[in-house]
Amino acid sequence: MLGEILFSRRDISWGYAAQFLNIGAGLIMLPAVVSFMSTDEVGLWFVFVSIAGLAQLLELGFQPILIRNFSYVYAGAKELQAEELPACEGGKLDQTLFSDLLIASRRIYFFVSCLAAIFLLTAGTFYIHTLLPDGVNENYVLIGWGLYALGLVISFYYGYLNAVLQGRGQVSEANKVIVFSRVLFVILGVVLVGLGFGLVGMGVASIVSMVTSRFLALYFVFSSAHPEMKNLLPTKTGPKKIIFMLWHNASRFGVVLVGVFLIWRANVLIAASLLGLAEAASYGLAIQLFFILNTVASVPFNISMPKINTLRAQAKHGEVYKGVSMLLVLSLFIYLLGAVFIAVLGNYFLAIINSPTTLPASPILWLMVLVFLLEINHGSCANFIATGNKTPFAAAAIITGMAIVLSSLLLAPLLGMLGLVLAQGGMQVLYNNWKWPMETGKIFKVPYVKVLGDGFGYLVRSKL
């Protein structure tokens, strides 16, 4: 059974709940926001959220790097390396190495939270101040923003807790924290906005949900079942050395994040500039739906990453092959189900709700189905490759992202929306679509087609 190898039904249930609330919390609150807040307040709220999204880039991809290294330590690693899998001996935790890694992760997130505070409270506040319309109480807006920003800073400061939980395999507990935080934020936000507190109410909901969820995370991390948290034995120079070692991969992962933004989001801006808002709305809606579908289809793979990290560090190649091959097929199957639904019934459901925006024409939409099928396939392979403590796809991600932008600028005026899709799919198929699946096959020493074939066979014979 796949669950016995990499995740349980509880893991997958909490994983999907966390993803649903991460994606859908804003949609759930939208009726209350638009009903009880003025148009200006609604616009400012979306600005708050957009600035917060930009601030997330300050994290620079440290989270997956830390999760990976905590997995190695809990698997019995005696030292951590920048680009090689560490040797793991018997699964016994090295208390000194664990202590150095924990202290290093605390320092990293303290620094990130300070950067976030400076960015949010200076540049963020200045930008919001320039948007204030006449007649809006400046103090009211800035208090709401200040509370919301403080909640974000608290979330950054305790970001290392999630890495500890996932790294030692407590994926359900990490997702419980997310679910608790988002549910509390939605409930408080709806109630306070309904009572007339507007942006201040949203700010209060943000900071209260962040603080209380951090207490829950601390409870899980420092539970009595994990005495290593209470007997820290850091060395004098160990944390500093680990920070420099982690930066080696985190800096590359930060480049990947920029590349992902260019690959997924830049064309929406190009569509708005070159094709008009109506075309941009149609294209942007399709991109958003495929992005959400990609996220949903990747949940089984993502929640299995800590276990895959551990198995690779312990050189359990047979278990890794069986688990990863099944996960690849499962992700592709979930994606195809959702993609066909979008292509066949998407516009039908939009018509039912009288949406003024429709999805692109059927030929373009089916081409997008293919483009993003190849995207999730090579993206899953890249994520697996990263469990080997390497990020060889950083340069390819940023170069491909820039190539997509340039080719879109050339093709969109000639072919319209079709040009955007051809640019995205064409640039990916030149390298990423085949390179990372091929490298995955090389790791397993079999053709990638066999990896998928074996994964399908394992999946058919297993019971999720």
MORA-V26595 format. One record per helix or strand of 2 or more residues. SS is the DSSP state (@ for helix, = for strand). FROM is the first residue (numbers start at 0). TO is the last residue. If there is no record, write none. Layout:
((SS & FROM & TO) (SS & FROM & TO))
//
This chain:
((@ & 1 & 4) (@ & 8 & 35) (@ & 38 & 58) (@ & 61 & 73) (@ & 94 & 130) (@ & 137 & 156) (@ & 158 & 166) (@ & 170 & 193) (@ & 197 & 220) (@ & 226 & 228) (@ & 237 & 263) (@ & 265 & 273) (@ & 276 & 296) (@ & 298 & 312) (@ & 316 & 351) (@ & 361 & 385) (@ & 393 & 414) (@ & 416 & 428) (@ & 431 & 443) (@ & 447 & 460))
//
